[in-house]
């Protein structure tokens, strides 16, 4: 069964996950989809989660922060220095947070770098730039605070995000859909360097 991304626009995440898990060469697998770890944004604040409890305030302003429509946690596989991220699909405005298998983040000392690498499946929707991907925003959580500092991929298929710790603490890498079309990623990796 082949599924067009157009078929997914009007479905809720749970239905889309179930449909994609049945599709040939699916970019998502049932073991990677966990609806109970999806947290929705309400009234400009993210519902409390064990990972994000605060959002970094802009220095000297009350500037609002773009709140994701929803957040889903995906556990990586493996221990030690290198871990494998699952194949995933997510939409515009949806945030993905990678965790270790036990739900924790990566403890970094000042100056250590955490690297995320993955490859995006080419966009099937965008006829203007075939063989390109969608834009992905990169954020991070530091000691339970979603930080404002971000970076964005510019439609490249090979994604790489390097997060260098400015302080000792627990870090999580976050992705957010920054395109109108769904984004699907192959298995990737997160490692300390």
FENHUCOR-V409176 format. One record per residue. N is the residue number from 1. RES is the residue in one letter. SS is DSSP state (a for helix, b for strand, c for the rest). D_FIRST is the distance of its C-alpha to the first C-alpha in Angstrom with 2 decimals. Layout:
BEGIN
[[N	RES	SS	D_FIRST] [N	RES	SS	D_FIRST]]
END
This chain:
BEGIN
[[1	X	c	0.00] [2	X	c	3.81] [3	X	c	6.55] [4	X	c	10.04] [5	X	a	12.99] [6	X	a	14.64] [7	X	a	12.57] [8	X	a	14.14] [9	X	c	17.73] [10	X	c	18.77] [11	X	c	17.28] [12	X	c	19.49] [13	X	a	18.86] [14	X	a	18.23] [15	X	a	15.46] [16	X	a	13.86] [17	X	a	14.29] [18	X	a	12.77] [19	X	a	9.58] [20	X	a	9.42] [21	X	a	10.45] [22	X	a	7.38] [23	X	c	5.20] [24	X	c	5.89] [25	X	c	9.47] [26	X	c	9.81] [27	X	c	13.28] [28	X	c	14.27] [29	X	c	14.78] [30	X	a	16.21] [31	X	a	19.54] [32	X	a	19.97] [33	X	c	19.50] [34	X	c	22.69] [35	X	a	23.29] [36	X	a	26.87] [37	X	a	27.73] [38	X	b	26.92] [39	X	b	30.22] [40	X	b	30.67] [41	X	b	33.43] [42	X	b	36.12] [43	X	c	39.15] [44	X	c	39.07] [45	X	b	38.95] [46	X	b	36.26] [47	X	c	36.39] [48	X	c	38.09] [49	X	c	36.01] [50	X	c	37.36] [51	X	c	36.51] [52	X	c	37.54] [53	X	c	40.78] [54	X	b	42.22] [55	X	b	41.59] [56	X	c	44.00] [57	X	c	46.44] [58	X	c	47.22] [59	X	c	50.69] [60	X	c	53.32] [61	X	c	50.99] [62	X	c	49.05] [63	X	c	46.13] [64	X	c	42.88] [65	X	c	39.89] [66	X	c	36.37] [67	X	c	34.80] [68	X	c	31.06] [69	X	c	29.05] [70	X	b	27.87] [71	X	b	28.14] [72	X	b	25.89] [73	X	b	27.26] [74	X	b	25.37] [75	X	b	27.28] [76	X	c	27.63] [77	X	b	27.99] [78	X	c	31.24] [79	X	c	34.87] [80	X	c	37.67] [81	X	c	37.58] [82	X	b	33.90] [83	X	b	30.79] [84	X	b	27.06] [85	X	b	25.07] [86	X	c	21.47] [87	X	c	18.45] [88	X	b	18.37] [89	X	b	17.39] [90	X	b	20.09] [91	X	c	21.37] [92	X	b	24.71] [93	X	c	27.56] [94	X	b	25.81] [95	X	b	27.72] [96	X	b	26.50] [97	X	b	29.27] [98	X	b	29.10] [99	X	b	31.21] [100	X	c	32.36] [101	X	c	31.04] [102	X	c	34.00] [103	X	c	33.35] [104	X	c	36.26] [105	X	c	36.55] [106	X	b	38.29] [107	X	b	42.08] [108	X	b	43.52] [109	X	c	47.13] [110	X	c	48.45] [111	X	c	47.48] [112	X	c	44.55] [113	X	b	41.22] [114	X	b	37.70] [115	X	b	35.05] [116	X	b	31.32] [117	X	b	29.24] [118	X	b	25.55] [119	X	b	23.44] [120	X	b	21.38] [121	X	c	18.18] [122	X	c	19.27] [123	X	c	18.80] [124	X	c	16.31] [125	X	c	18.30] [126	X	c	21.85] [127	X	c	22.83] [128	X	c	26.42] [129	X	c	26.02] [130	X	c	23.08] [131	X	c	22.61] [132	X	c	24.16] [133	X	c	23.08] [134	X	c	23.97] [135	X	c	27.28] [136	X	b	27.56] [137	X	b	30.72] [138	X	b	32.32] [139	X	b	34.63] [140	X	b	36.18] [141	X	b	37.81] [142	X	b	41.29] [143	X	c	42.93] [144	X	c	40.82] [145	X	b	41.41] [146	X	b	38.72] [147	X	c	40.44] [148	X	c	40.60] [149	X	c	40.61] [150	X	c	37.32] [151	X	b	35.84] [152	X	b	32.97] [153	X	c	30.81] [154	X	c	31.06] [155	X	c	27.55] [156	X	c	27.88] [157	X	c	24.93] [158	X	b	27.21] [159	X	b	28.39] [160	X	b	31.61] [161	X	b	33.67] [162	X	b	37.03] [163	X	b	38.81] [164	X	b	42.47] [165	X	c	44.22] [166	X	c	47.22] [167	X	c	48.33] [168	X	c	47.81] [169	X	b	45.16] [170	X	b	41.62] [171	X	b	38.88] [172	X	b	35.18] [173	X	b	32.99] [174	X	b	31.04] [175	X	b	28.51] [176	X	b	28.05] [177	X	b	25.66] [178	X	c	28.07] [179	X	c	25.87] [180	X	c	24.49] [181	X	c	20.92] [182	X	c	18.81] [183	X	b	19.72] [184	X	b	17.65] [185	X	b	19.72] [186	X	c	19.41] [187	X	c	21.59] [188	X	b	25.13] [189	X	b	28.60] [190	X	b	31.58] [191	X	b	35.00] [192	X	b	38.68] [193	X	c	40.78]]
END
